[in-house]
Amino acid sequence: MILNTAAERLWGLRIRQWPRSFPETAVEADLRAGNTWILMEDGRPAGTMTVRWADPLWPGDTSAAGYVHRLAVRRPRRGHGRVLLERAADLTLSHGRALLRLDCAAENTALRTYYERTGFVHRRDVAVALSPGFQLLGSPSRLSISLFEMALR
């Protein structure tokens, strides 16, 4: 599973953006709802993302945006992330929404730079409580998350 490979790689880099692995139950609801997209290449999954229409990390009215979650690509391919983000933008516009939003661990400097290079603007950082699956002995119980936004129109 692309998500588990990406999660394990992040844990190897000591970045606690995701749990160490995703059980099938963690993604089933989004799959059934049609919110999860899989990019195929040569008949094999090459990337995935979930687009939702609300996100509790963003306060206020969330009806103007689409929210990208669990964006991951199989390495070492280049360009797949951009293809998935373009699809997310198209989906968001087709739902009459003019903003695309996403987030990542504030400590994930490579991903933050990537999002900014693709046109996202950093809006703020928020602290969130970590579930036990994220925590290691002696690790903090909160994580700083960077919120990014892109205007689509």
Secondary structure, 3 states (H helix, E strand, C coil): CHHHHHHHHHHHCCCCCCCCCCCHHHHHHHHHHCCEEEEEECCEEEEEEEEECCCCCCCCCCCCEEEEEEEEECCCCCCHHHHHHHHHHHHHHHCCCCEEEEEEECCCHHHHHHHHHCCCEEEEEEEEECCCCCCCCCCCCEEEEEEEEEECC
